[in-house]
Amino acid sequence: MTLARNALPPILFAAGLIAIWQLVADFRLVSPVFLPAPSRAAEELWLRALDGSLWPPLLATTRRMVVGWFLASLAGVVLGAAIGLAPLARQLLEPTLEFLRPLPASAMIPVAILFFGLSEQMAAFVIAFGSIWPVLTSSIHGFGSVRASLREVSAMLGLTRLEFLRKIAIPSAMPDILAGMRSGLAISLILAVVTEMQASLPGLGHEVFLAQRSFRSAELFAGLIMLGLLGVVINHGLQLVERRVLRWRPQRA
């Protein structure tokens, strides 16, 4: 009952927005060339799901997003641990990272194409470059917030550096790390779409771009709906993982 009560308001709100969209399309307040009815977009999505043409681009976009996000998360946690726990690493790495962080990930696409060509490696580099920053920032904060008393206890127990990381530092920083990974996941989906549009890589982003160029508005909105659903599903999956990993932490009301 509680779950249904919590889910009902957002469902009703979304249904209201769809109803308004349908009315705008039915009364042709906006040309159907630019704004198809949601029923047309849903029909397009359903037909593509049935004939199988939806799944290859969906899998391609999902794979790029996950690969880039995984690389960003791995690099962000490793660098965050080094900077958060070692003053020398902070002194050496922080100026360079502060120089790189303001650079737009989309501006790195031409550079990545020069090095990797129009390839999956190029997409992985751009996605990882753009989505590493929330993971890195959160990891630095998480590892840097490990209490001094815990460090003293680990020294008294004679823990090695690896044991300190595994038993104390990583569990302590895990809430911040997972929060950064969730933010990085949203960015990785955006950049997966951008790289597909810019580099003509097969995927949902490229199909949305082609639909826009040829004024196939129903196909364009069907692609946008699929991208939104993909983001919701993967974010929800990561929330479930976060709840399981952090089940020791009191849940907020």
Buried (B, 14 or more C-beta within 10 A) or exposed (E): EEEEEEEEEEEEEEEEEBEEBBEBBEEEEEEEEEBBBBBBBBBBBEEBBEEEEBEEBBEBBBBBBBBBBBBBBEBBBEBBBBBBBBEEBBEEBEEEBEEEEEEEBBEBBEBBBEEBEBBBEBBBBBBBBBBBBBBBBBBBBBBBEBEEEBBEEBEEEEBEEEEBBEBBBBBBBBBBBBBBBBBBBBBBBBBBBBBBBBBEBBBBBBBBBBBBEEEBBBBBBBBBBBBEEBBEEBEEEBEEEBEEBBEEEEEEE
